[in-house]
Amino acid sequence: MNTQAAATTTPLIALRGVTKVYGQGRAAMHALRGIDLDIQPGAFVAMMGPSGSGKSTCMNILGCLDTPSDGSYRFEGIEVGALDRNQRALLRRNYIGFVFQGFNLLARTSALENVELPLIYRGIPAAKRHERARSALAVVGLSGWESHSPAELSGGQQQRVAIARAIVTAPAVLLADEPTGNLDTARSLEIMELLSRFNAEQGITIVMVTHEAEMAAYARQVVHFLDGQVENGAAG
């Protein structure tokens, strides 16, 4: 058996029979109803579906922001359900980058300081943090904007800062939850071109939640959610 070839086919992310139930008894709400999903290293996956279909719940589980009620979630072959809270936090910190619809930047800090934040959590020395944050801002086209606060940036620029913050740690996977939801069409396409370039040139696995077919078209795989289940297009 060619072990090297076998290793390349191991999914980065594998969900098996994942369920998520909020509440109990008659008040129970089944957000996920037995999800099976494989995401390979280097994939670009778009998750689509109506509100309440389960896509955001699935995204939260992938990002270790929530845990399944039942089923298996394996990340690089590791059973995430067997990790304690601190271990899940380390997984999130060291392997996963996040981009949110609302940017989630710290208002009273500069673009550079916002990008440095994940490196502070990792204990990276200040000089090295500054260097890596400046480099990340340059990659997203914001050289010269390091000292500007979020209030001094456009929506598209704020999302670029958020993307720089997400990639500054060189994550294995970037989770993007409606990354263009607060942007106009032109800025949305710029952000999607940027994400597509990171995926193609750096091999960063991207999993994106979106309602917009035009944005989903940038992905190589589309997973449709409906009523807590994967309807079709399971990534693998």
Contacts in CASP RR format, 6 or more apart in sequence:
PFRMAT RR
TARGET T0000
AUTHOR 0000-0000-0000
METHOD contacts of the structure
MODEL  1
MNTQAAATTTPLIALRGVTKVYGQGRAAMHALRGIDLDIQPGAFVAMMGP
SGSGKSTCMNILGCLDTPSDGSYRFEGIEVGALDRNQRALLRRNYIGFVF
QGFNLLARTSALENVELPLIYRGIPAAKRHERARSALAVVGLSGWESHSP
AELSGGQQQRVAIARAIVTAPAVLLADEPTGNLDTARSLEIMELLSRFNA
EQGITIVMVTHEAEMAAYARQVVHFLDGQVENGAAG
8 41 0 8 1.000
9 40 0 8 1.000
10 76 0 8 1.000
10 77 0 8 1.000
11 38 0 8 1.000
11 39 0 8 1.000
11 40 0 8 1.000
11 41 0 8 1.000
11 74 0 8 1.000
11 77 0 8 1.000
11 236 0 8 1.000
12 39 0 8 1.000
12 40 0 8 1.000
12 41 0 8 1.000
12 42 0 8 1.000
12 43 0 8 1.000
12 75 0 8 1.000
12 76 0 8 1.000
12 172 0 8 1.000
12 173 0 8 1.000
12 205 0 8 1.000
13 37 0 8 1.000
13 38 0 8 1.000
13 39 0 8 1.000
13 62 0 8 1.000
13 73 0 8 1.000
13 74 0 8 1.000
13 75 0 8 1.000
13 173 0 8 1.000
13 205 0 8 1.000
13 207 0 8 1.000
14 37 0 8 1.000
14 38 0 8 1.000
14 39 0 8 1.000
14 72 0 8 1.000
14 73 0 8 1.000
14 74 0 8 1.000
14 77 0 8 1.000
15 35 0 8 1.000
15 36 0 8 1.000
15 37 0 8 1.000
15 38 0 8 1.000
15 58 0 8 1.000
15 61 0 8 1.000
15 71 0 8 1.000
15 72 0 8 1.000
15 73 0 8 1.000
16 36 0 8 1.000
16 71 0 8 1.000
16 72 0 8 1.000
16 74 0 8 1.000
17 34 0 8 1.000
17 35 0 8 1.000
17 36 0 8 1.000
17 70 0 8 1.000
17 71 0 8 1.000
17 72 0 8 1.000
18 32 0 8 1.000
18 34 0 8 1.000
18 35 0 8 1.000
18 36 0 8 1.000
18 37 0 8 1.000
18 58 0 8 1.000
18 61 0 8 1.000
18 68 0 8 1.000
18 70 0 8 1.000
18 71 0 8 1.000
18 72 0 8 1.000
18 73 0 8 1.000
19 30 0 8 1.000
19 32 0 8 1.000
19 33 0 8 1.000
19 34 0 8 1.000
19 35 0 8 1.000
19 68 0 8 1.000
19 69 0 8 1.000
19 70 0 8 1.000
19 71 0 8 1.000
20 30 0 8 1.000
20 31 0 8 1.000
20 32 0 8 1.000
20 57 0 8 1.000
20 61 0 8 1.000
20 66 0 8 1.000
20 68 0 8 1.000
20 69 0 8 1.000
21 28 0 8 1.000
21 29 0 8 1.000
21 30 0 8 1.000
21 31 0 8 1.000
21 69 0 8 1.000
22 28 0 8 1.000
22 29 0 8 1.000
22 31 0 8 1.000
23 29 0 8 1.000
30 228 0 8 1.000
31 52 0 8 1.000
31 54 0 8 1.000
31 57 0 8 1.000
31 228 0 8 1.000
32 54 0 8 1.000
32 57 0 8 1.000
32 58 0 8 1.000
32 61 0 8 1.000
32 68 0 8 1.000
32 228 0 8 1.000
32 229 0 8 1.000
33 227 0 8 1.000
33 228 0 8 1.000
33 229 0 8 1.000
34 70 0 8 1.000
34 71 0 8 1.000
34 228 0 8 1.000
34 229 0 8 1.000
35 58 0 8 1.000
35 228 0 8 1.000
35 229 0 8 1.000
35 230 0 8 1.000
36 230 0 8 1.000
36 234 0 8 1.000
37 58 0 8 1.000
37 223 0 8 1.000
37 230 0 8 1.000
37 234 0 8 1.000
37 235 0 8 1.000
37 236 0 8 1.000
38 234 0 8 1.000
38 235 0 8 1.000
38 236 0 8 1.000
39 45 0 8 1.000
39 173 0 8 1.000
39 205 0 8 1.000
39 207 0 8 1.000
39 235 0 8 1.000
39 236 0 8 1.000
40 205 0 8 1.000
40 235 0 8 1.000
40 236 0 8 1.000
41 172 0 8 1.000
41 203 0 8 1.000
41 205 0 8 1.000
42 199 0 8 1.000
42 203 0 8 1.000
42 204 0 8 1.000
42 205 0 8 1.000
42 206 0 8 1.000
43 205 0 8 1.000
43 206 0 8 1.000
43 207 0 8 1.000
43 220 0 8 1.000
43 221 0 8 1.000
43 235 0 8 1.000
43 236 0 8 1.000
44 195 0 8 1.000
44 196 0 8 1.000
44 199 0 8 1.000
44 205 0 8 1.000
44 206 0 8 1.000
44 208 0 8 1.000
44 218 0 8 1.000
44 219 0 8 1.000
44 220 0 8 1.000
44 221 0 8 1.000
45 206 0 8 1.000
45 207 0 8 1.000
45 208 0 8 1.000
45 219 0 8 1.000
45 220 0 8 1.000
45 221 0 8 1.000
45 222 0 8 1.000
45 223 0 8 1.000
45 235 0 8 1.000
46 208 0 8 1.000
46 209 0 8 1.000
46 210 0 8 1.000
46 215 0 8 1.000
46 216 0 8 1.000
46 218 0 8 1.000
46 219 0 8 1.000
46 221 0 8 1.000
46 222 0 8 1.000
46 223 0 8 1.000
47 55 0 8 1.000
47 58 0 8 1.000
47 59 0 8 1.000
47 207 0 8 1.000
47 208 0 8 1.000
47 209 0 8 1.000
47 210 0 8 1.000
47 222 0 8 1.000
47 223 0 8 1.000
47 225 0 8 1.000
48 55 0 8 1.000
48 209 0 8 1.000
48 210 0 8 1.000
48 211 0 8 1.000
48 213 0 8 1.000
48 216 0 8 1.000
48 222 0 8 1.000
48 223 0 8 1.000
48 224 0 8 1.000
48 225 0 8 1.000
49 55 0 8 1.000
49 211 0 8 1.000
49 224 0 8 1.000
49 225 0 8 1.000
49 226 0 8 1.000
50 226 0 8 1.000
52 228 0 8 1.000
53 225 0 8 1.000
53 226 0 8 1.000
53 227 0 8 1.000
53 228 0 8 1.000
54 225 0 8 1.000
54 228 0 8 1.000
55 209 0 8 1.000
55 223 0 8 1.000
55 225 0 8 1.000
56 177 0 8 1.000
56 209 0 8 1.000
57 66 0 8 1.000
57 228 0 8 1.000
58 225 0 8 1.000
59 175 0 8 1.000
59 177 0 8 1.000
59 207 0 8 1.000
59 209 0 8 1.000
60 66 0 8 1.000
61 67 0 8 1.000
61 68 0 8 1.000
61 73 0 8 1.000
62 73 0 8 1.000
62 96 0 8 1.000
62 173 0 8 1.000
62 175 0 8 1.000
62 207 0 8 1.000
63 92 0 8 1.000
63 96 0 8 1.000
63 98 0 8 1.000
63 175 0 8 1.000
64 80 0 8 1.000
64 88 0 8 1.000
64 89 0 8 1.000
64 91 0 8 1.000
64 92 0 8 1.000
64 96 0 8 1.000
65 92 0 8 1.000
67 81 0 8 1.000
67 88 0 8 1.000
68 81 0 8 1.000
72 79 0 8 1.000
72 81 0 8 1.000
73 79 0 8 1.000
73 80 0 8 1.000
73 81 0 8 1.000
74 80 0 8 1.000
75 91 0 8 1.000
75 95 0 8 1.000
76 95 0 8 1.000
76 172 0 8 1.000
78 91 0 8 1.000
80 88 0 8 1.000
80 91 0 8 1.000
83 91 0 8 1.000
93 118 0 8 1.000
93 121 0 8 1.000
93 122 0 8 1.000
93 169 0 8 1.000
94 122 0 8 1.000
94 169 0 8 1.000
95 171 0 8 1.000
95 172 0 8 1.000
95 173 0 8 1.000
96 171 0 8 1.000
96 172 0 8 1.000
96 173 0 8 1.000
96 174 0 8 1.000
96 175 0 8 1.000
97 118 0 8 1.000
97 166 0 8 1.000
97 167 0 8 1.000
97 169 0 8 1.000
97 171 0 8 1.000
97 173 0 8 1.000
97 174 0 8 1.000
97 175 0 8 1.000
98 104 0 8 1.000
98 166 0 8 1.000
98 174 0 8 1.000
98 175 0 8 1.000
98 176 0 8 1.000
98 177 0 8 1.000
99 159 0 8 1.000
99 162 0 8 1.000
99 163 0 8 1.000
99 166 0 8 1.000
99 174 0 8 1.000
99 175 0 8 1.000
99 176 0 8 1.000
99 177 0 8 1.000
99 179 0 8 1.000
100 162 0 8 1.000
100 177 0 8 1.000
100 178 0 8 1.000
100 179 0 8 1.000
101 177 0 8 1.000
101 178 0 8 1.000
101 179 0 8 1.000
101 181 0 8 1.000
101 182 0 8 1.000
102 182 0 8 1.000
103 150 0 8 1.000
103 155 0 8 1.000
103 158 0 8 1.000
103 159 0 8 1.000
103 161 0 8 1.000
103 162 0 8 1.000
103 182 0 8 1.000
104 162 0 8 1.000
105 114 0 8 1.000
105 150 0 8 1.000
105 158 0 8 1.000
105 161 0 8 1.000
105 162 0 8 1.000
105 165 0 8 1.000
106 113 0 8 1.000
106 114 0 8 1.000
106 117 0 8 1.000
106 150 0 8 1.000
107 149 0 8 1.000
107 150 0 8 1.000
107 151 0 8 1.000
108 149 0 8 1.000
109 149 0 8 1.000
110 146 0 8 1.000
110 147 0 8 1.000
110 148 0 8 1.000
110 149 0 8 1.000
111 137 0 8 1.000
111 142 0 8 1.000
111 145 0 8 1.000
111 146 0 8 1.000
111 147 0 8 1.000
111 148 0 8 1.000
111 149 0 8 1.000
111 150 0 8 1.000
111 153 0 8 1.000
111 161 0 8 1.000
111 164 0 8 1.000
112 130 0 8 1.000
112 133 0 8 1.000
112 134 0 8 1.000
112 137 0 8 1.000
112 146 0 8 1.000
112 147 0 8 1.000
114 150 0 8 1.000
114 161 0 8 1.000
114 162 0 8 1.000
114 165 0 8 1.000
115 133 0 8 1.000
115 136 0 8 1.000
115 137 0 8 1.000
115 161 0 8 1.000
115 164 0 8 1.000
115 165 0 8 1.000
115 168 0 8 1.000
116 129 0 8 1.000
116 130 0 8 1.000
116 132 0 8 1.000
116 133 0 8 1.000
116 168 0 8 1.000
117 165 0 8 1.000
118 165 0 8 1.000
118 168 0 8 1.000
118 169 0 8 1.000
119 128 0 8 1.000
119 129 0 8 1.000
119 132 0 8 1.000
119 133 0 8 1.000
119 168 0 8 1.000
119 169 0 8 1.000
120 129 0 8 1.000
122 169 0 8 1.000
124 132 0 8 1.000
132 168 0 8 1.000
133 146 0 8 1.000
133 164 0 8 1.000
133 168 0 8 1.000
134 143 0 8 1.000
134 146 0 8 1.000
136 164 0 8 1.000
136 165 0 8 1.000
136 167 0 8 1.000
136 168 0 8 1.000
137 143 0 8 1.000
137 144 0 8 1.000
137 145 0 8 1.000
137 146 0 8 1.000
137 160 0 8 1.000
137 161 0 8 1.000
137 164 0 8 1.000
139 164 0 8 1.000
139 167 0 8 1.000
140 160 0 8 1.000
140 161 0 8 1.000
140 163 0 8 1.000
140 164 0 8 1.000
140 194 0 8 1.000
141 160 0 8 1.000
142 157 0 8 1.000
142 160 0 8 1.000
142 161 0 8 1.000
142 164 0 8 1.000
145 153 0 8 1.000
145 157 0 8 1.000
150 158 0 8 1.000
150 161 0 8 1.000
153 161 0 8 1.000
154 187 0 8 1.000
155 182 0 8 1.000
155 183 0 8 1.000
155 187 0 8 1.000
156 183 0 8 1.000
156 187 0 8 1.000
156 190 0 8 1.000
156 191 0 8 1.000
159 179 0 8 1.000
159 180 0 8 1.000
159 182 0 8 1.000
159 183 0 8 1.000
159 187 0 8 1.000
159 191 0 8 1.000
160 191 0 8 1.000
160 194 0 8 1.000
163 179 0 8 1.000
163 191 0 8 1.000
163 194 0 8 1.000
163 195 0 8 1.000
163 198 0 8 1.000
166 174 0 8 1.000
167 174 0 8 1.000
167 198 0 8 1.000
167 202 0 8 1.000
167 204 0 8 1.000
171 204 0 8 1.000
172 204 0 8 1.000
172 205 0 8 1.000
173 204 0 8 1.000
173 205 0 8 1.000
173 206 0 8 1.000
173 207 0 8 1.000
174 195 0 8 1.000
174 198 0 8 1.000
174 204 0 8 1.000
174 205 0 8 1.000
174 206 0 8 1.000
174 207 0 8 1.000
175 207 0 8 1.000
175 208 0 8 1.000
176 195 0 8 1.000
176 206 0 8 1.000
176 207 0 8 1.000
176 208 0 8 1.000
176 209 0 8 1.000
177 208 0 8 1.000
177 209 0 8 1.000
178 209 0 8 1.000
178 210 0 8 1.000
178 211 0 8 1.000
179 191 0 8 1.000
179 195 0 8 1.000
179 208 0 8 1.000
179 210 0 8 1.000
180 187 0 8 1.000
180 188 0 8 1.000
180 191 0 8 1.000
180 192 0 8 1.000
180 210 0 8 1.000
180 212 0 8 1.000
180 215 0 8 1.000
181 188 0 8 1.000
181 212 0 8 1.000
183 191 0 8 1.000
188 212 0 8 1.000
188 214 0 8 1.000
188 215 0 8 1.000
192 215 0 8 1.000
192 218 0 8 1.000
193 218 0 8 1.000
195 206 0 8 1.000
195 208 0 8 1.000
195 218 0 8 1.000
196 218 0 8 1.000
198 204 0 8 1.000
198 206 0 8 1.000
199 205 0 8 1.000
199 206 0 8 1.000
206 219 0 8 1.000
208 215 0 8 1.000
208 216 0 8 1.000
208 219 0 8 1.000
210 216 0 8 1.000
216 222 0 8 1.000
221 233 0 8 1.000
221 235 0 8 1.000
221 236 0 8 1.000
222 233 0 8 1.000
223 230 0 8 1.000
223 233 0 8 1.000
223 234 0 8 1.000
223 235 0 8 1.000
224 230 0 8 1.000
224 231 0 8 1.000
224 232 0 8 1.000
224 233 0 8 1.000
225 231 0 8 1.000
END
